[in-house]
Amino acid sequence: MNIVTHLQMGGMLYEGLSEVVELDRKSFIYGNIEPDCALATLLPPHMMTNYLEWVLTLTDCLIEKDLTRNVLSEGLGILCHFLSDFCCLYHAKEEKFHNLIGHVIYEKRLHNHHKKKESSFFKEVFSFKPEPVRDFRQTIINSREEYFSQPHSLGLDLFCAYRLCNLICQSVVYYRLSSIICDESVYYGQLGYIKLEGAK
């Protein structure tokens, strides 16, 4: 995905995730584009073979560490960036990633499709609260297998990206809360916002 699509998805994901956790909007949206701006994460292709272990380490840190709201928000945004790329055709298949012209054209088409359909993706993905998962590795692998098992389309890339980001981020929030207060009712309750440990 190109940086503009990540930026727009960050805004939509913020709207959905802020229903269950209080996030800093600027930090979260910046996190969604940070891996395309930072030299350390820009050069290795954003493919699952290169970044799965890194993503799993990040999820553990977001669950276990005492973080400010800004840092947590940025971390969840970074997580969404990589999960979204894992569901993008030209990041999912290595032989396609290195086809530079095809890659740029595809991401432009994906961006245009997202502009037209973003509200429908939002409604479809955020219309229900997912059951939290704890085996993030297997969940990501299963999501990719399901992605490859279906006829490809631009909509498939975007739907799978939104769904995986929503599931993993909400699961991180759930287990972070559980590690702090051990009360599932908070996650499943009626509160509009949940303040996290270290939130400012």
C-alpha positions, 0 to 999 in steps of 0.5 A: 500500500502506498503512504496515502492509503495507509494514512486514510486507513489510519483515520478509519481504523482510529474511528473504529478502535476509539470505540473500545480504547482511548487513543491519541489520534495524531500518534495513531495515524502517524504510526500508520505511516511511520514504517514508510518514513523511518530508514530502519523499517523502510529498506527491508520490504514490508513482507511477512517473511521479513517482519512477522517476528518483529510484529509479534515482538511489538504485540508483546510490548504493547500488551506488557509494557507501561506505556503512555497513551501517545506511545501506545497509539503510535505502536498500534498504528505501526502494527496496523501498517505492517498487518495491512501490507501483509494483506496487499498483493504486491507485499504478499508475493515476493516476485510481485514486490520487485516488479517496481512499475507494476507495484506502483500502478497497483498501489495507485489502483488500490488507493483509488478503490479505497477512496470509493469504498472506505465507508463500506469497508468500515461498516462491514469490519466494525459492525461487530466486536471480534472475539479476542485472540491470543495466538497472534502468530497463528491468527496472522498466518491463518488470515493470510491463508484465507486471503490466498484461498479466495479469488483476488480483488482490490476489495479483498486486499482492503477488507482483509487488511481492515479485518486483521488490523481490527482483530489484532488491535482489539486483542492487544487492547483486551489482553493489555487490560486483562494484564492490568485489572484481570476483569473481562467485563471491562472489555465487554462492558458498555463504557465508551472509552477505556483508559489504559495504564500510563495514559495521559 
